[in-house]
Amino acid sequence: MAFNLTQSNPYLPFMQDNPQAMFNAFIPQSGNKNFLDYLMSQYGSTYGKYMGQLGKQALSGQAPSLNFEDYLSSYPFMQQWYSLNPSQRGERTASSYNWRV
């Protein structure tokens, strides 16, 4: 879904004042339950990484100008998910079964 992140959107200030609502809007709406549950649990971590980027801008002498919506627009949700090992994603592997012959 494409978002109107321009100043012509009268509701953008509402979303900017509510970063968790912004985060939830950017979460992909399709995928398996484990994927969606994992992403929903990542708000604190993701927002912390965003704040770290603002801190890097400030410490380099630049005004901290990165908007959360711009940060989320390029956030690698799928890459983060696939960087987890299969058991962290809730997937079962053949080695997790106890095969007795």
C-alpha positions as CSV (number, residue, x, y, z in Angstrom):
1,M,0.0,0.0,0.0
2,A,1.4,3.4,-1.0
3,F,1.1,6.1,1.7
4,N,0.7,9.8,1.2
5,L,3.6,11.1,3.2
6,T,3.5,14.6,1.8
7,Q,2.5,17.7,3.7
8,S,-0.8,17.7,1.6
9,N,-2.0,14.8,3.8
10,P,-3.9,16.5,6.7
11,Y,-3.5,13.4,8.9
12,L,0.3,13.2,8.6
13,P,0.8,15.3,11.8
14,F,-1.4,12.9,13.7
15,M,0.7,9.9,12.6
16,Q,3.9,11.8,13.4
17,D,2.6,12.4,16.9
18,N,1.8,8.7,17.3
19,P,4.9,6.7,16.3
20,Q,3.4,3.4,17.3
21,A,0.5,4.0,15.0
22,M,2.9,4.9,12.2
23,F,4.9,1.7,12.9
24,N,1.8,-0.5,12.8
25,A,0.7,1.1,9.5
26,F,4.0,0.2,7.9
27,I,3.9,-3.5,8.9
28,P,3.1,-5.6,5.9
29,Q,-0.5,-6.8,6.1
30,S,0.2,-10.2,4.6
31,G,2.3,-13.1,5.8
32,N,2.1,-15.9,8.2
33,K,1.0,-15.4,11.8
34,N,4.6,-15.9,13.2
35,F,5.9,-13.2,10.8
36,L,3.2,-10.7,11.8
37,D,3.5,-11.4,15.5
38,Y,7.2,-11.0,15.3
39,L,7.0,-7.6,13.6
40,M,4.3,-6.4,16.0
41,S,6.7,-7.1,18.8
42,Q,9.6,-5.1,17.2
43,Y,8.2,-1.6,17.7
44,G,10.5,-0.8,20.7
45,S,13.6,-2.2,18.9
46,T,12.8,-0.4,15.7
47,Y,12.0,2.9,17.3
48,G,15.3,2.6,19.3
49,K,17.2,2.1,16.1
50,Y,15.5,5.2,14.6
51,M,16.4,7.2,17.7
52,G,20.0,6.0,17.2
53,Q,20.0,7.4,13.7
54,L,18.8,10.7,15.0
55,G,21.6,10.6,17.5
56,K,24.2,9.9,14.8
57,Q,22.9,12.9,12.9
58,A,23.2,15.1,15.9
59,L,26.7,13.9,16.9
60,S,28.0,14.5,13.4
61,G,26.9,18.1,13.7
62,Q,23.8,17.8,11.6
63,A,20.3,18.7,12.7
64,P,18.4,15.5,13.5
65,S,16.0,15.7,10.6
66,L,15.1,12.1,9.7
67,N,11.4,11.5,9.9
68,F,10.1,8.2,11.4
69,E,8.0,7.7,8.2
70,D,11.1,8.1,6.0
71,Y,13.0,5.7,8.3
72,L,10.2,3.1,8.0
73,S,9.8,3.6,4.3
74,S,13.2,1.9,3.8
75,Y,13.2,-0.4,6.8
76,P,14.1,-3.9,5.8
77,F,11.2,-5.8,7.5
78,M,11.6,-9.0,5.4
79,Q,15.4,-9.0,5.7
80,Q,15.1,-8.7,9.5
81,W,12.7,-11.7,9.5
82,Y,14.9,-13.9,7.3
83,S,18.0,-13.1,9.3
84,L,16.4,-15.1,12.2
85,N,17.1,-18.8,12.3
86,P,14.2,-21.1,11.4
87,S,13.4,-22.0,15.1
88,Q,13.1,-18.3,15.9
89,R,10.7,-17.9,13.1
90,G,8.6,-20.8,14.5
91,E,9.5,-23.2,11.7
92,R,10.1,-26.8,12.4
93,T,13.0,-28.6,10.8
94,A,13.5,-32.3,10.2
95,S,16.2,-32.3,12.9
96,S,13.7,-31.2,15.5
97,Y,11.9,-34.5,15.3
98,N,12.9,-37.5,17.3
99,W,13.1,-40.3,14.7
100,R,13.4,-43.7,16.1
101,V,13.9,-46.8,14.0
